[in-house]
Amino acid sequence: MPKDHLNTVFKGALILSISSLVAKILSAVYRIPLQNMVGNTGFYVYQQIYPLYGIGMTFALNGFPNFISKLVAEQPDETSKSLIARRAFHILSGLSLVVFFGLQLGATWIAAHMGDVNLAPIISAVAWMFVFMPWLATGRGYYQGKFLMGPTAVSQLIEQVVRVAIIIMAAYFSVRLGWDNYRMGTLAMSSAPLAAICSSLIFTAFGLRYLLAPAPAPTHPLPSYRKLTKRFVIEGGTLCLVAAVVILLQLVDSFTVMRGLVHQGQLPEVAKALKGVYDRGQPLVQLGLVVATAFSATLLPALTDALAKRQPIEFKRQTQAMVHVSLALSMAATVGLVALMPQINRLLFGSLEGTTALRIYIISILFAALITTYTSVLQSLNEYTAMIIGIIAGLATKVLANYIFVVHYGINGASAVTVLSLAVMFAVMWLGSPEDLQQVLLESGYLIKLLALSAVMGIVVILSCHQITALVGPILANTRGMAGIITVIGVLIGVLVFVAGAVYARLFTIREWLVLPYGKRLIKAVAKGKEHHS
């Protein structure tokens, strides 16, 4: 690959990574004020239908654009690229219309199986976003296939900003005007198609030129619609499945948690509120994953470059750095959030309800981060079998066990099954991955050092929080303001203990330190300290 072209690819990957990071933070953060404004039951109404939106946006943003970009990149000239994009648009249009009419006609049936028929209008509202999915996915995929990431990045940010603004407005007017939760939910989910329309405008010129104008004569043979559809189902479907793992688990929760709580003996209104409490874990997990995967993702271009240049040793080093950084950050985030959960729950959501369930749910960050990292490496190696089997095994675990665990253990049971499902997914992927990739986790005692360091950090943070609580008294400690102060102090203590322990135990190589923020400064400071003592 020419150097200039490689630089373009790297810059494009960086632009897309930054926009994805901002979009993910927005997607996680807005749910905290939403829950505070509409309460547990209102949050339940929104979260019950959110997985349908999440799956649609995964199709339009990650899964199908990545596959279409691959199809476009395979074509030898501009005419072939535009024609393959046109065929992809036609296939996706057929798929999206099937999903749209399925959701519209089956809205009442779906809502009834979620245990709440009042959700039907909200399902109908979110269904409209699937009408715009082919336009978005094809536009993004076409430009990505030409290594132009700007249009995708801009459309991604527009979609999130518009959607979040409409959701917060819906919550505000709901409180101000006294709307019921279902009316609020319908308006909030109408944000999905409205945001899709706004982000689709970025691709207007592309669509008018390549998708709706008369087709030029082909310059090279193109795959038939039949072959292309087969590839969409197998390759595109796999990419969508990988990108939507966590959302699919949430979809299972939508069908089982509310019904399981009612079967347990809870009144429907109490069950709705408890589901809303359980759903508090989702934005926390999203934020934890952003932290855990953001910095390791910066190694992806180097990983791709090493593979393209057939440098197996360099590829292994980059893979090791990526896995080590992701695992360390996800472990630190998980242990820190578990230790500080009572204070975080009080600070963000105004109560201690569901603290145990949230502590269990937070462990999802650890396995979800490992799954994300391993799927990135396996995709670069074109190893899809272990991924597909792992995802199917994890989803089957969730589907088979969730309802039973909820009936017996309430929302604690749902949290435990989510963690178990992700653990099963990762275990299958890890066992099915090449031996070199398996060894990355086990070599040089890395895992033992990390577990010991994380345990020490967790204990220090918990003891520090108990000490502060004892000093200020239980009444003051239970206020949101003091919960915020304790959380900030706990985070600072946790970071200091973890970083100091990582330096002392030589947890990271120099390459791995350089990936982390301020890693270069830390290496210099440690080197100066050694010179001073020598």
N, C-alpha and C positions, 0 to 999 in steps of 0.2 A: 504494500500500500504506500503511495507517494507520501512524503512528509507533510506537504501542504494539506493534502486530503485528510491525513491522520489528525492534524491539528484542528481541522474543521469538525471532525467527528468528536474529538475530545471537548472542544468548546460547546458543541451542540449538546453533548451529554451533560456538561456542567450546567448549561442554561436550563435543561429539562429537569435536572436533579434539584436545582434551587427552586424552580416553580412548583415542583412536586412537594418539596419540603414545606413551602409556604402554604400550599393547598391542604396538606395533611394537618398542619397546625391549626389552620382555620376550621377544618372539618371536625377536629377534636374539641377546640376551645369553645365554639359557639354553644355546645350542648350544656355547658355549665350555667351560663345565664338563662338559657331556655328552661332548665329544670328549676332554677330558682324562681322564675317568673310564673310557671304554670303548675309547679308542684309535682309530686310523685305520680299521680294519676294522669295528669296532662303529659308528662314525660313518657309514661307507658304508652299512651295513644300514639305519640310520634314514633317511638322506638319499635312498636309492633310492625309498622309498615316500612321503616327505614331500610331493612335488608333488601326489599324489592328495588328501592332506589339504588342502593349500594351495588347490587348485582348489575343493574342497567348501566351505571356509570363505570363499573369495572370493564364491561364489554366495550363501552364507547371510548374509554380513556387508556386502558392498558392492554387487555387481551387481544381484541380484534385489530386495533391500530398496530400493535407489534407484529401480528401475523401479516397484515396487509403491507407493512413496510418491508417485510421479508420478500413478499411477492413482487413488489415494485422494484426492489434492489436487484432481483434476479433477471429483470428484463434488459435487453441489450441497447435499446434506444428509447427516445422520448415518446414516440408514438405507441410503442408496446407498453410503456409504463402507464400512459393515460388509459389505454384500452383495458389493461388488467385491473386498474382502479375502477373503471366503469363496470366491469363484470362483478367485482367484489361488491360494489354498491348495489347492484341488482340482487345478488344473493342475500346480502344483509337486509335489504328492503323486504324481501319475502319473509325472512326470519322475524324481523321486527313487527311486521303486520300480524303474524301468527301470535306472537307474545302479546301485542296490544289487544287484539280481539279476545284472546284467552283471558287476560286480566279484566277486561270490561265485562265480558259475558259471565265470567266466573267469580266476579268480585264478592257477591253475597255468599257463594259456596266457600271461597277461601276464608272470608271473615268468620263464617260459622265454625270452620275447622280451627280457627285461631281462638275460638271460644267467645267471640264478641261480634255479633252481626252489625253493630253500629260502625264498625271499621270499613264497611263496604264502600262508602263514598270516597274515603281516603285512598283506597286501592284504585278506584276509578280515576282519581286525580293524578296519581303518580304514573299510571299506565301511559299517559300522553307523552312522557319523555322518550318512550321507546320509538315513537314516530320519527324523532330527530336523531336517533342513534346511528343509522346508516350514514347520514351526511357527516356527522362528527367523526365517526370511526374511520371512514374512507378518507376524509380530508387530512386527519392527523396521520394516518398510515401512509398516505401518498408523500407528504412532506418529510416524514421520518425516513421513508425509503430513499429519499434524495439527500439525506443527512441534514435537513433543514428543520431544526427543533423549535425555532422561534414561534411559528404559528400554533403548534401544540401547546407550548408553554403559556402563551397569551390566552388561548381559548380555555385552558385549564383554570387559570387565575380568574378570568371573567366569570366562568361558570360558578366557582366557589363563592366569589364576592357577592354576586347577584343572589344566589341561593341563600346564603347566610343572612343577607340584609332582609330578604323577604320573610324568612323564618322568625327573626327577632322582631320584625314589625308585626307579624301575625300574633306572636306571644304578647307583645305590648298592647295591641288593640283588644286581644282576648281578655286581658286583665282589666283594661280601662273600660271596656264596654260590657263586660260580664258575659262573654260568649261561653257556651259549654265547650268541653275539651275536644269534642269530635269536630265541631265547626273550626276550632283553632287548628286541629290536625289536618283538616282538608285544605285550609288556606296555606298552612306550612308546607304540605307536600305538593301544592300547586307550584311551589318554588322550583321543583325539579324540571318540569317542561319549560317554564319561563326562563330559567337559567340556561337550559339547553338551546332555546331559540337565540338568546343573546350570544352565547359562545359559538353558535353555528354561523353567525354573521361574518366571523373571521374567514370562513371558507366560501363566501359567496362567489368571489371571482373564480376560484378553483372549480366550484360546482357548475357555474354557468358555462365555463369553457370546456371542462372535461367530462362532466356527468350528464348534462342536459343538452348540449349542442350536438348536432349530427356527428356520428362517429366517423373518424378518418379510416381509410383502408389500412388493414394490418400490414406491417412490413415483415413480420416474422410469425410463424405458427404460435398460436396461444392455446393453453389447455382448455378443453371443453368445459361447459358449465357443469357437467356431471363430475368430471375429475376435480374441478375447482371446489365444488360443493363438498366433495369427500374430504379434501384437504382442510376446508373450513371446519368441518365437524371434528376431524381427528387432531390436526395441529392447532388450529385456532381455538377449538374447544378446550384443549389441554392448557393453553396459555391463559384462557379465561378462568379455568378451574383453579389454576395455581394462584392467580391474582385475587380470587374471590374466596379463599379458604376461610378466613375469619368471619366474613359476611355470611357465608353459608351456615356456619355454626350458629350465628345469630338468628338466621331464618328458622332453624330447627327450634331455637328457644321461643320464637314467636308462635309456633304451633303447639308447644308442649308445656311451657312454664305456667302460663295463666290457667290452662285446663288442669294441669297437675296440682296446682295450689287449691283450686276449687274442689277437686277430687279428694284432696287431703282434708277438706272440711272448712276451708276459709270461705267467707262470704265473697261474692264476686267483686264488690267494691274494695274489700281488703286485699284480695288477690291482685287486682289491678295496681294498687298502690305498692304492694310488695314487688311486683314485676318492675315498676318504675324505680324502686330502690335498687334492685338487681342490675338494672340498666345503667346505673351510675358507673359501673366498672368499665363500660365500653370507651368513653372518652379518656379515662385514665390509661387504659391499655394502649389506645391509639397514640397518646402522647409519649408513653414509655417506648413504644416501637419506633417513633420518630427519632428519639434520642439514640436508641440502640442500633438503628440501621443507617442513620444519616451519614456518619463518618466512615463506616465500612463501605458504603456505596461509592465513596470517592475512589476506591481501589478497582472498581469494575472496568474502567477504560484500560488500565494497566494490565488487568487480567486478560481482557480481550486481545490486547496488543501482543502479549506473551504467547497466547494461543495461535494468533495469526502468524507470528514469526517462528513458530515451532520451537519454543524455548521451554521444555518441560520443567527444568529446575526453577527458572524464574516464575513459571506458572504456579508451581507448588508453593514457592515463597509468598507470592501474592495471595494465594488461596489461604495459606496459614495465617497471614496477617489479617485478612478479611474475617475469617472465622474467629480468631482470637479477640479481635477488637469488638466484634458484634457480641460475642458471648460475654465478655467482660462488662461491657456497657449494659447489656440486658440483665445480667446477674446483679450488677450494682443498682440499677433502676428498680428491679423486682424487690430485692432485699430492703432497699431504702423506702419504697412505697409501703411494703408490708409493715415495717417498723413504725412508720409515721401515719398509718392509715386512720387511726382515731382522729388525729388532728386534721388530716387532709379532708376527711369526711365532714367534720364539723366546719372547717373553713370554706370548702367549696359548696357543700350542699345543706349546711345549716343544722345537721343532726348527726347522731351516731348510729342511726338505723342501718342495719346490714353490714356493719364493719367486718364481721367474720366472713361473710360471703364475699365481700370485696377483697379481703386479704387473700382468700383462696383464688379468686378470679385473676388477681394481679399476676399470679405465677404464670399465666398465659403469655406474658411478655417474653419470658425466657425461651419457651418453645417456639413461639411465633417468630421471634427474631432468628433463631437457628434455622427454622424452615425457610424463611425469606432468604437467608444467606446461602443455604445449601441449594435451594432451587436456582438461584442466580448462577452458581458454579455448574450445576448439572445442565442447565439450559445452554451455557456456553460450550459444554462438551457434547450437546445434542443427546443427552441421556434422559429420556422421558419416562421410561418404564417404572423406575423406582418412585418417581414423583406421583404418577397416576395411581399406582397401587397404594402408596402411602396416604394420599388424599382420600381415596375411596375407603380405606380401612378406618381412617380417623372419622370421616362422616358417618360411616356405619356404626361406629362406637357411640357417637352422639345420638343418632336416631334411635338405636336400640335401648340405650341406657337412660336417656335424659328424663323421660316421663316417669319412669320407675323411681329414679333418685329424687325427683321433685316431690312425688307423693310421699316418700319416706323421710326426706331430709329438707324439704322446702328449697329456698333459693341457695342455701349452702350446697345442696346436692347438684343443682344446675351448674354452679361454679366449678365443683369438683369434676363433673363430667366434661366440661369445656377443657379444663387442664389435661384430663386423661386423654381426650380425643386428639389434642395437639401433640401430646407426648407419643401417642401411637403413630401419628403421622410422621413425626421426626424419626422415631425408632426405625420404621420401615424404610424411610429414605436413606438413613444412615447405613443400615445393613445392606441396602441395595446399591449403594454408591461404590465407586472404585476404591480399592484398598488404600491408595495414597490419601484419598479424601477422608476415609475413616480414621486413619492414623493421626490426622491433623489435631484431633481433639485429645489424643492420648499421649502424644510424645512429650518428653522433657518435664513430666510431672506438672504440666500447666493446669490441668483440671483440679488437682489436689490443692495447689497453691491458691487458685481462685476460690474454691469452696471454703478454705480456711480463712482467707482474707475477708470474704463476704460475711462469714459467721461473726468474725470479730467486729466488723463494721456494724452489723445489725445489732449486736449486743450493746456496743458503745452508744449507738443512737437511742435505743430503747431506755437504757439507764439514764442518759442525759435528759430525755423527755420526762421520765419519772422524777428526776431531781428538780427540774424546773417547776413541774406541777406541784411538788411538795413545798417548794419555796413560795409560790404565789397563792397557793390554796386552791381547793377544788372548785369554788364558785367562780373565781376569776379565770381559772384554767378552762372552764367550759364555755367561755365566750368566744365568738368567731375571731375577734381581734387577737386575743392571746393565742388561739389555735394557730393563727397565721404566724405570729412571732415564734412560737415553738417549732413550727414547720420549717421556717427559714433557718433557725439555729440548728435544727436537726439535719437539714440538708448540708449546711456548711461543715458541720462536724463529720458527717458521713463522707463528704468529698475529701476532706483533709485526711481522714483515717484511710480511705481507700487508696488515694494517691501515694501517701507515705508508705503504706504497706506494699503497694505495687512496686515502688522504687526499691524498698528494702528486700523484697522477695525476688526481685528481677523477673517480674511477671511478663513484661513485654521486651521484645527486641527493639533496637533503635528504629528500625523500619516501622514497627507498630506504634512506637511513641510519636513518630512524625505525623501519623494519620490523625492523632488526637489534637484538639485545640490546646494551644500553648505547649504542645509536646516538645517543640524545638527549644523553647526557653527553659523548660524543665531539665532537658538533657544538658544544656549549657550550665545551669545552676548546679546540678549534681557533679558535673566535671570540675567546676571551680571549687566546690566543696572538697572534693578528693585531693585537688592540688594544694589547697590550704592546709589540710591535715597531714599531707605527706612531707 
